[in-house]
Amino acid sequence: MIKCVMIQLCKCLFGLSYLALYILFCYTLLGWIATLIIVGVQLLVAGWLVWAMIRAPD
C-alpha cells in the first residue's frame, strides 16, 4: 500500500516539475502574455476533452 502511494506521489511531483519547466521555458522564449495565452488555450482544450469523455456514451 505504501509503495503504491509513493509511486503516485512521485508521479505527481514529476508532473508538477515538468509543468513548471514547461511554463518557464515558454516564458523565457515568448514572454508572459504568450505564455498565458498558450497555457489558457491548452487548459480550454483539456477541459473540453474531459467534458467530452464524461459525456460520451458507453
mmCIF file of the N, C-alpha and C atoms, coordinates in Angstrom:
data_MODEL
# 
_entry.id   MODEL 
# 
loop_
_atom_site.group_PDB 
_atom_site.id 
_atom_site.type_symbol 
_atom_site.label_atom_id 
_atom_site.label_alt_id 
_atom_site.label_comp_id 
_atom_site.label_asym_id 
_atom_site.label_entity_id 
_atom_site.label_seq_id 
_atom_site.pdbx_PDB_ins_code 
_atom_site.Cartn_x 
_atom_site.Cartn_y 
_atom_site.Cartn_z 
_atom_site.occupancy 
_atom_site.B_iso_or_equiv 
_atom_site.pdbx_formal_charge 
_atom_site.auth_seq_id 
_atom_site.auth_comp_id 
_atom_site.auth_asym_id 
_atom_site.auth_atom_id 
_atom_site.pdbx_PDB_model_num 
ATOM 1   N N  . MET A 1 1  ? 0.821   -1.195 0.000   1.00 0.00 ? 1  MET A N  1 
ATOM 2   C CA . MET A 1 1  ? 0.000   0.000  0.000   1.00 0.00 ? 1  MET A CA 1 
ATOM 3   C C  . MET A 1 1  ? 0.865   1.259  0.000   1.00 0.00 ? 1  MET A C  1 
ATOM 4   N N  . ILE A 1 2  ? 1.870   1.271  0.849   1.00 0.00 ? 2  ILE A N  1 
ATOM 5   C CA . ILE A 1 2  ? 2.747   2.446  0.928   1.00 0.00 ? 2  ILE A CA 1 
ATOM 6   C C  . ILE A 1 2  ? 3.524   2.606  -0.378  1.00 0.00 ? 2  ILE A C  1 
ATOM 7   N N  . LYS A 1 3  ? 3.895   1.491  -0.994  1.00 0.00 ? 3  LYS A N  1 
ATOM 8   C CA . LYS A 1 3  ? 4.624   1.551  -2.262  1.00 0.00 ? 3  LYS A CA 1 
ATOM 9   C C  . LYS A 1 3  ? 3.767   2.219  -3.338  1.00 0.00 ? 3  LYS A C  1 
ATOM 10  N N  . CYS A 1 4  ? 2.488   1.887  -3.414  1.00 0.00 ? 4  CYS A N  1 
ATOM 11  C CA . CYS A 1 4  ? 1.585   2.489  -4.403  1.00 0.00 ? 4  CYS A CA 1 
ATOM 12  C C  . CYS A 1 4  ? 1.427   3.988  -4.154  1.00 0.00 ? 4  CYS A C  1 
ATOM 13  N N  . VAL A 1 5  ? 1.318   4.360  -2.886  1.00 0.00 ? 5  VAL A N  1 
ATOM 14  C CA . VAL A 1 5  ? 1.184   5.778  -2.541  1.00 0.00 ? 5  VAL A CA 1 
ATOM 15  C C  . VAL A 1 5  ? 2.442   6.542  -2.931  1.00 0.00 ? 5  VAL A C  1 
ATOM 16  N N  . MET A 1 6  ? 3.602   5.971  -2.662  1.00 0.00 ? 6  MET A N  1 
ATOM 17  C CA . MET A 1 6  ? 4.864   6.625  -3.013  1.00 0.00 ? 6  MET A CA 1 
ATOM 18  C C  . MET A 1 6  ? 5.018   6.763  -4.533  1.00 0.00 ? 6  MET A C  1 
ATOM 19  N N  . ILE A 1 7  ? 4.598   5.752  -5.266  1.00 0.00 ? 7  ILE A N  1 
ATOM 20  C CA . ILE A 1 7  ? 4.671   5.826  -6.725  1.00 0.00 ? 7  ILE A CA 1 
ATOM 21  C C  . ILE A 1 7  ? 3.770   6.945  -7.232  1.00 0.00 ? 7  ILE A C  1 
ATOM 22  N N  . GLN A 1 8  ? 2.559   7.052  -6.703  1.00 0.00 ? 8  GLN A N  1 
ATOM 23  C CA . GLN A 1 8  ? 1.642   8.115  -7.113  1.00 0.00 ? 8  GLN A CA 1 
ATOM 24  C C  . GLN A 1 8  ? 2.192   9.490  -6.768  1.00 0.00 ? 8  GLN A C  1 
ATOM 25  N N  . LEU A 1 9  ? 2.775   9.628  -5.579  1.00 0.00 ? 9  LEU A N  1 
ATOM 26  C CA . LEU A 1 9  ? 3.368   10.905 -5.183  1.00 0.00 ? 9  LEU A CA 1 
ATOM 27  C C  . LEU A 1 9  ? 4.520   11.294 -6.101  1.00 0.00 ? 9  LEU A C  1 
ATOM 28  N N  . CYS A 1 10 ? 5.343   10.323 -6.452  1.00 0.00 ? 10 CYS A N  1 
ATOM 29  C CA . CYS A 1 10 ? 6.453   10.598 -7.358  1.00 0.00 ? 10 CYS A CA 1 
ATOM 30  C C  . CYS A 1 10 ? 5.953   11.010 -8.745  1.00 0.00 ? 10 CYS A C  1 
ATOM 31  N N  . LYS A 1 11 ? 4.894   10.372 -9.210  1.00 0.00 ? 11 LYS A N  1 
ATOM 32  C CA . LYS A 1 11 ? 4.314   10.754 -10.497 1.00 0.00 ? 11 LYS A CA 1 
ATOM 33  C C  . LYS A 1 11 ? 3.768   12.177 -10.452 1.00 0.00 ? 11 LYS A C  1 
ATOM 34  N N  . CYS A 1 12 ? 3.107   12.525 -9.357  1.00 0.00 ? 12 CYS A N  1 
ATOM 35  C CA . CYS A 1 12 ? 2.562   13.881 -9.212  1.00 0.00 ? 12 CYS A CA 1 
ATOM 36  C C  . CYS A 1 12 ? 3.679   14.916 -9.149  1.00 0.00 ? 12 CYS A C  1 
ATOM 37  N N  . LEU A 1 13 ? 4.728   14.629 -8.398  1.00 0.00 ? 13 LEU A N  1 
ATOM 38  C CA . LEU A 1 13 ? 5.853   15.555 -8.307  1.00 0.00 ? 13 LEU A CA 1 
ATOM 39  C C  . LEU A 1 13 ? 6.553   15.710 -9.653  1.00 0.00 ? 13 LEU A C  1 
ATOM 40  N N  . PHE A 1 14 ? 6.696   14.610 -10.376 1.00 0.00 ? 14 PHE A N  1 
ATOM 41  C CA . PHE A 1 14 ? 7.300   14.694 -11.707 1.00 0.00 ? 14 PHE A CA 1 
ATOM 42  C C  . PHE A 1 14 ? 6.443   15.538 -12.638 1.00 0.00 ? 14 PHE A C  1 
ATOM 43  N N  . GLY A 1 15 ? 5.136   15.340 -12.576 1.00 0.00 ? 15 GLY A N  1 
ATOM 44  C CA . GLY A 1 15 ? 4.238   16.123 -13.417 1.00 0.00 ? 15 GLY A CA 1 
ATOM 45  C C  . GLY A 1 15 ? 4.287   17.604 -13.081 1.00 0.00 ? 15 GLY A C  1 
ATOM 46  N N  . LEU A 1 16 ? 4.324   17.936 -11.797 1.00 0.00 ? 16 LEU A N  1 
ATOM 47  C CA . LEU A 1 16 ? 4.405   19.345 -11.400 1.00 0.00 ? 16 LEU A CA 1 
ATOM 48  C C  . LEU A 1 16 ? 5.726   19.974 -11.812 1.00 0.00 ? 16 LEU A C  1 
ATOM 49  N N  . SER A 1 17 ? 6.823   19.249 -11.674 1.00 0.00 ? 17 SER A N  1 
ATOM 50  C CA . SER A 1 17 ? 8.113   19.809 -12.082 1.00 0.00 ? 17 SER A CA 1 
ATOM 51  C C  . SER A 1 17 ? 8.176   19.971 -13.595 1.00 0.00 ? 17 SER A C  1 
ATOM 52  N N  . TYR A 1 18 ? 7.589   19.035 -14.332 1.00 0.00 ? 18 TYR A N  1 
ATOM 53  C CA . TYR A 1 18 ? 7.537   19.145 -15.782 1.00 0.00 ? 18 TYR A CA 1 
ATOM 54  C C  . TYR A 1 18 ? 6.707   20.365 -16.197 1.00 0.00 ? 18 TYR A C  1 
ATOM 55  N N  . LEU A 1 19 ? 5.590   20.573 -15.527 1.00 0.00 ? 19 LEU A N  1 
ATOM 56  C CA . LEU A 1 19 ? 4.750   21.729 -15.808 1.00 0.00 ? 19 LEU A CA 1 
ATOM 57  C C  . LEU A 1 19 ? 5.483   23.029 -15.507 1.00 0.00 ? 19 LEU A C  1 
ATOM 58  N N  . ALA A 1 20 ? 6.192   23.085 -14.394 1.00 0.00 ? 20 ALA A N  1 
ATOM 59  C CA . ALA A 1 20 ? 6.946   24.291 -14.044 1.00 0.00 ? 20 ALA A CA 1 
ATOM 60  C C  . ALA A 1 20 ? 8.036   24.571 -15.073 1.00 0.00 ? 20 ALA A C  1 
ATOM 61  N N  . LEU A 1 21 ? 8.743   23.550 -15.504 1.00 0.00 ? 21 LEU A N  1 
ATOM 62  C CA . LEU A 1 21 ? 9.779   23.748 -16.524 1.00 0.00 ? 21 LEU A CA 1 
ATOM 63  C C  . LEU A 1 21 ? 9.178   24.171 -17.862 1.00 0.00 ? 21 LEU A C  1 
ATOM 64  N N  . TYR A 1 22 ? 8.029   23.631 -18.205 1.00 0.00 ? 22 TYR A N  1 
ATOM 65  C CA . TYR A 1 22 ? 7.357   23.999 -19.448 1.00 0.00 ? 22 TYR A CA 1 
ATOM 66  C C  . TYR A 1 22 ? 6.963   25.475 -19.435 1.00 0.00 ? 22 TYR A C  1 
ATOM 67  N N  . ILE A 1 23 ? 6.378   25.918 -18.320 1.00 0.00 ? 23 ILE A N  1 
ATOM 68  C CA . ILE A 1 23 ? 5.961   27.311 -18.207 1.00 0.00 ? 23 ILE A CA 1 
ATOM 69  C C  . ILE A 1 23 ? 7.183   28.227 -18.210 1.00 0.00 ? 23 ILE A C  1 
ATOM 70  N N  . LEU A 1 24 ? 8.239   27.842 -17.518 1.00 0.00 ? 24 LEU A N  1 
ATOM 71  C CA . LEU A 1 24 ? 9.459   28.645 -17.504 1.00 0.00 ? 24 LEU A CA 1 
ATOM 72  C C  . LEU A 1 24 ? 10.069  28.735 -18.896 1.00 0.00 ? 24 LEU A C  1 
ATOM 73  N N  . PHE A 1 25 ? 10.073  27.628 -19.628 1.00 0.00 ? 25 PHE A N  1 
ATOM 74  C CA . PHE A 1 25 ? 10.610  27.632 -20.986 1.00 0.00 ? 25 PHE A CA 1 
ATOM 75  C C  . PHE A 1 25 ? 9.790   28.542 -21.901 1.00 0.00 ? 25 PHE A C  1 
ATOM 76  N N  . CYS A 1 26 ? 8.464   28.440 -21.804 1.00 0.00 ? 26 CYS A N  1 
ATOM 77  C CA . CYS A 1 26 ? 7.613   29.314 -22.617 1.00 0.00 ? 26 CYS A CA 1 
ATOM 78  C C  . CYS A 1 26 ? 7.834   30.782 -22.253 1.00 0.00 ? 26 CYS A C  1 
ATOM 79  N N  . TYR A 1 27 ? 7.985   31.066 -20.956 1.00 0.00 ? 27 TYR A N  1 
ATOM 80  C CA . TYR A 1 27 ? 8.197   32.439 -20.513 1.00 0.00 ? 27 TYR A CA 1 
ATOM 81  C C  . TYR A 1 27 ? 9.506   33.003 -21.048 1.00 0.00 ? 27 TYR A C  1 
ATOM 82  N N  . THR A 1 28 ? 10.579  32.222 -20.957 1.00 0.00 ? 28 THR A N  1 
ATOM 83  C CA . THR A 1 28 ? 11.862  32.731 -21.428 1.00 0.00 ? 28 THR A CA 1 
ATOM 84  C C  . THR A 1 28 ? 11.891  32.855 -22.947 1.00 0.00 ? 28 THR A C  1 
ATOM 85  N N  . LEU A 1 29 ? 11.153  32.008 -23.627 1.00 0.00 ? 29 LEU A N  1 
ATOM 86  C CA . LEU A 1 29 ? 11.167  32.033 -25.085 1.00 0.00 ? 29 LEU A CA 1 
ATOM 87  C C  . LEU A 1 29 ? 10.216  33.082 -25.653 1.00 0.00 ? 29 LEU A C  1 
ATOM 88  N N  . LEU A 1 30 ? 9.034   33.239 -25.057 1.00 0.00 ? 30 LEU A N  1 
ATOM 89  C CA . LEU A 1 30 ? 7.991   34.051 -25.667 1.00 0.00 ? 30 LEU A CA 1 
ATOM 90  C C  . LEU A 1 30 ? 7.511   35.227 -24.826 1.00 0.00 ? 30 LEU A C  1 
ATOM 91  N N  . GLY A 1 31 ? 7.686   35.194 -23.515 1.00 0.00 ? 31 GLY A N  1 
ATOM 92  C CA . GLY A 1 31 ? 7.189   36.260 -22.658 1.00 0.00 ? 31 GLY A CA 1 
ATOM 93  C C  . GLY A 1 31 ? 5.915   35.850 -21.944 1.00 0.00 ? 31 GLY A C  1 
ATOM 94  N N  . TRP A 1 32 ? 5.484   36.725 -20.994 1.00 0.00 ? 32 TRP A N  1 
ATOM 95  C CA . TRP A 1 32 ? 4.342   36.386 -20.145 1.00 0.00 ? 32 TRP A CA 1 
ATOM 96  C C  . TRP A 1 32 ? 3.024   36.303 -20.896 1.00 0.00 ? 32 TRP A C  1 
ATOM 97  N N  . ILE A 1 33 ? 2.771   37.252 -21.793 1.00 0.00 ? 33 ILE A N  1 
ATOM 98  C CA . ILE A 1 33 ? 1.480   37.281 -22.479 1.00 0.00 ? 33 ILE A CA 1 
ATOM 99  C C  . ILE A 1 33 ? 1.295   36.032 -23.340 1.00 0.00 ? 33 ILE A C  1 
ATOM 100 N N  . ALA A 1 34 ? 2.300   35.683 -24.105 1.00 0.00 ? 34 ALA A N  1 
ATOM 101 C CA . ALA A 1 34 ? 2.201   34.491 -24.952 1.00 0.00 ? 34 ALA A CA 1 
ATOM 102 C C  . ALA A 1 34 ? 2.100   33.226 -24.109 1.00 0.00 ? 34 ALA A C  1 
ATOM 103 N N  . THR A 1 35 ? 2.804   33.191 -22.986 1.00 0.00 ? 35 THR A N  1 
ATOM 104 C CA . THR A 1 35 ? 2.721   32.032 -22.100 1.00 0.00 ? 35 THR A CA 1 
ATOM 105 C C  . THR A 1 35 ? 1.314   31.884 -21.546 1.00 0.00 ? 35 THR A C  1 
ATOM 106 N N  . LEU A 1 36 ? 0.714   32.977 -21.113 1.00 0.00 ? 36 LEU A N  1 
ATOM 107 C CA . LEU A 1 36 ? -0.653  32.927 -20.598 1.00 0.00 ? 36 LEU A CA 1 
ATOM 108 C C  . LEU A 1 36 ? -1.641  32.490 -21.675 1.00 0.00 ? 36 LEU A C  1 
ATOM 109 N N  . ILE A 1 37 ? -1.454  32.962 -22.885 1.00 0.00 ? 37 ILE A N  1 
ATOM 110 C CA . ILE A 1 37 ? -2.343  32.572 -23.982 1.00 0.00 ? 37 ILE A CA 1 
ATOM 111 C C  . ILE A 1 37 ? -2.190  31.074 -24.284 1.00 0.00 ? 37 ILE A C  1 
ATOM 112 N N  . ILE A 1 38 ? -0.953  30.606 -24.382 1.00 0.00 ? 38 ILE A N  1 
ATOM 113 C CA . ILE A 1 38 ? -0.701  29.197 -24.699 1.00 0.00 ? 38 ILE A CA 1 
ATOM 114 C C  . ILE A 1 38 ? -1.265  28.289 -23.616 1.00 0.00 ? 38 ILE A C  1 
ATOM 115 N N  . VAL A 1 39 ? -0.980  28.602 -22.359 1.00 0.00 ? 39 VAL A N  1 
ATOM 116 C CA . VAL A 1 39 ? -1.464  27.766 -21.258 1.00 0.00 ? 39 VAL A CA 1 
ATOM 117 C C  . VAL A 1 39 ? -2.986  27.836 -21.173 1.00 0.00 ? 39 VAL A C  1 
ATOM 118 N N  . GLY A 1 40 ? -3.557  29.012 -21.403 1.00 0.00 ? 40 GLY A N  1 
ATOM 119 C CA . GLY A 1 40 ? -5.010  29.143 -21.376 1.00 0.00 ? 40 GLY A CA 1 
ATOM 120 C C  . GLY A 1 40 ? -5.685  28.308 -22.445 1.00 0.00 ? 40 GLY A C  1 
ATOM 121 N N  . VAL A 1 41 ? -5.150  28.335 -23.649 1.00 0.00 ? 41 VAL A N  1 
ATOM 122 C CA . VAL A 1 41 ? -5.718  27.528 -24.737 1.00 0.00 ? 41 VAL A CA 1 
ATOM 123 C C  . VAL A 1 41 ? -5.582  26.040 -24.426 1.00 0.00 ? 41 VAL A C  1 
ATOM 124 N N  . GLN A 1 42 ? -4.445  25.641 -23.887 1.00 0.00 ? 42 GLN A N  1 
ATOM 125 C CA . GLN A 1 42 ? -4.258  24.233 -23.547 1.00 0.00 ? 42 GLN A CA 1 
ATOM 126 C C  . GLN A 1 42 ? -5.211  23.798 -22.445 1.00 0.00 ? 42 GLN A C  1 
ATOM 127 N N  . LEU A 1 43 ? -5.464  24.665 -21.468 1.00 0.00 ? 43 LEU A N  1 
ATOM 128 C CA . LEU A 1 43 ? -6.419  24.337 -20.414 1.00 0.00 ? 43 LEU A CA 1 
ATOM 129 C C  . LEU A 1 43 ? -7.838  24.231 -20.963 1.00 0.00 ? 43 LEU A C  1 
ATOM 130 N N  . LEU A 1 44 ? -8.192  25.102 -21.899 1.00 0.00 ? 44 LEU A N  1 
ATOM 131 C CA . LEU A 1 44 ? -9.511  25.017 -22.524 1.00 0.00 ? 44 LEU A CA 1 
ATOM 132 C C  . LEU A 1 44 ? -9.681  23.707 -23.293 1.00 0.00 ? 44 LEU A C  1 
ATOM 133 N N  . VAL A 1 45 ? -8.681  23.329 -24.046 1.00 0.00 ? 45 VAL A N  1 
ATOM 134 C CA . VAL A 1 45 ? -8.750  22.071 -24.805 1.00 0.00 ? 45 VAL A CA 1 
ATOM 135 C C  . VAL A 1 45 ? -8.818  20.883 -23.852 1.00 0.00 ? 45 VAL A C  1 
ATOM 136 N N  . ALA A 1 46 ? -8.019  20.904 -22.783 1.00 0.00 ? 46 ALA A N  1 
ATOM 137 C CA . ALA A 1 46 ? -8.053  19.801 -21.817 1.00 0.00 ? 46 ALA A CA 1 
ATOM 138 C C  . ALA A 1 46 ? -9.413  19.724 -21.135 1.00 0.00 ? 46 ALA A C  1 
ATOM 139 N N  . GLY A 1 47 ? -9.985  20.861 -20.775 1.00 0.00 ? 47 GLY A N  1 
ATOM 140 C CA . GLY A 1 47 ? -11.307 20.865 -20.158 1.00 0.00 ? 47 GLY A CA 1 
ATOM 141 C C  . GLY A 1 47 ? -12.369 20.344 -21.096 1.00 0.00 ? 47 GLY A C  1 
ATOM 142 N N  . TRP A 1 48 ? -12.283 20.731 -22.372 1.00 0.00 ? 48 TRP A N  1 
ATOM 143 C CA . TRP A 1 48 ? -13.240 20.244 -23.354 1.00 0.00 ? 48 TRP A CA 1 
ATOM 144 C C  . TRP A 1 48 ? -13.117 18.727 -23.526 1.00 0.00 ? 48 TRP A C  1 
ATOM 145 N N  . LEU A 1 49 ? -11.877 18.209 -23.548 1.00 0.00 ? 49 LEU A N  1 
ATOM 146 C CA . LEU A 1 49 ? -11.692 16.769 -23.674 1.00 0.00 ? 49 LEU A CA 1 
ATOM 147 C C  . LEU A 1 49 ? -12.240 16.017 -22.465 1.00 0.00 ? 49 LEU A C  1 
ATOM 148 N N  . VAL A 1 50 ? -12.022 16.535 -21.273 1.00 0.00 ? 50 VAL A N  1 
ATOM 149 C CA . VAL A 1 50 ? -12.561 15.894 -20.076 1.00 0.00 ? 50 VAL A CA 1 
ATOM 150 C C  . VAL A 1 50 ? -14.074 15.913 -20.126 1.00 0.00 ? 50 VAL A C  1 
ATOM 151 N N  . TRP A 1 51 ? -14.642 17.043 -20.496 1.00 0.00 ? 51 TRP A N  1 
ATOM 152 C CA . TRP A 1 51 ? -16.114 17.152 -20.605 1.00 0.00 ? 51 TRP A CA 1 
ATOM 153 C C  . TRP A 1 51 ? -16.645 16.162 -21.633 1.00 0.00 ? 51 TRP A C  1 
ATOM 154 N N  . ALA A 1 52 ? -15.971 16.050 -22.775 1.00 0.00 ? 52 ALA A N  1 
ATOM 155 C CA . ALA A 1 52 ? -16.406 15.130 -23.828 1.00 0.00 ? 52 ALA A CA 1 
ATOM 156 C C  . ALA A 1 52 ? -16.294 13.675 -23.372 1.00 0.00 ? 52 ALA A C  1 
ATOM 157 N N  . MET A 1 53 ? -15.252 13.345 -22.628 1.00 0.00 ? 53 MET A N  1 
ATOM 158 C CA . MET A 1 53 ? -15.091 11.975 -22.138 1.00 0.00 ? 53 MET A CA 1 
ATOM 159 C C  . MET A 1 53 ? -16.176 11.632 -21.099 1.00 0.00 ? 53 MET A C  1 
ATOM 160 N N  . ILE A 1 54 ? -16.523 12.577 -20.266 1.00 0.00 ? 54 ILE A N  1 
ATOM 161 C CA . ILE A 1 54 ? -17.559 12.329 -19.267 1.00 0.00 ? 54 ILE A CA 1 
ATOM 162 C C  . ILE A 1 54 ? -18.922 12.164 -19.949 1.00 0.00 ? 54 ILE A C  1 
ATOM 163 N N  . ARG A 1 55 ? -19.196 12.977 -20.948 1.00 0.00 ? 55 ARG A N  1 
ATOM 164 C CA . ARG A 1 55 ? -20.495 12.959 -21.620 1.00 0.00 ? 55 ARG A CA 1 
ATOM 165 C C  . ARG A 1 55 ? -20.603 11.896 -22.702 1.00 0.00 ? 55 ARG A C  1 
ATOM 166 N N  . ALA A 1 56 ? -19.495 11.228 -23.046 1.00 0.00 ? 56 ALA A N  1 
ATOM 167 C CA . ALA A 1 56 ? -19.517 10.246 -24.136 1.00 0.00 ? 56 ALA A CA 1 
ATOM 168 C C  . ALA A 1 56 ? -20.371 9.032  -23.761 1.00 0.00 ? 56 ALA A C  1 
ATOM 169 N N  . PRO A 1 57 ? -21.105 8.507  -24.718 1.00 0.00 ? 57 PRO A N  1 
ATOM 170 C CA . PRO A 1 57 ? -21.874 7.292  -24.423 1.00 0.00 ? 57 PRO A CA 1 
ATOM 171 C C  . PRO A 1 57 ? -20.946 6.089  -24.308 1.00 0.00 ? 57 PRO A C  1 
ATOM 172 N N  . ASP A 1 58 ? -21.410 5.109  -23.570 1.00 0.00 ? 58 ASP A N  1 
ATOM 173 C CA . ASP A 1 58 ? -20.596 3.900  -23.380 1.00 0.00 ? 58 ASP A CA 1 
ATOM 174 C C  . ASP A 1 58 ? -20.586 3.082  -24.600 1.00 0.00 ? 58 ASP A C  1 
# 
